[in-house]
Amino acid sequence: MPVADQKILKETLLDALFEEYAIAASNLEELRRENPPRQDMVLKFEGLCTAMQNGLIVLIQQHARDGKTGWQAPNAGRF
């Protein structure tokens, strides 16, 4: 696969993972606000969010090593 196509694929993957993480984190917050919170589900979503964070860190580091500069996470600056 050409290098340019690999970069586009990585950027698309990162964008999709950030969107999925945002959904999972939102669900986690909703679960934490339940009264009483369902601890089993809170723990599952905490694990899911942590795993997604770790995966994103690895992908971002790989992306940076590939020489891509100036990349921002989707919705960066909106918070």
Rosetta blueprint (number, residue, H / E / L):
1 M L
2 P L
3 V H
4 A H
5 D H
6 Q H
7 K H
8 I H
9 L H
10 K H
11 E H
12 T H
13 L H
14 L H
15 D H
16 A H
17 L H
18 F H
19 E H
20 E H
21 Y H
22 A H
23 I H
24 A H
25 A H
26 S H
27 N H
28 L H
29 E H
30 E H
31 L H
32 R H
33 R H
34 E L
35 N L
36 P L
37 P L
38 R L
39 Q H
40 D H
41 M H
42 V H
43 L H
44 K H
45 F H
46 E H
47 G H
48 L H
49 C H
50 T H
51 A H
52 M H
53 Q H
54 N H
55 G H
56 L H
57 I H
58 V H
59 L H
60 I H
61 Q H
62 Q H
63 H H
64 A H
65 R H
66 D L
67 G L
68 K L
69 T L
70 G L
71 W L
72 Q L
73 A L
74 P L
75 N L
76 A L
77 G L
78 R L
79 F L
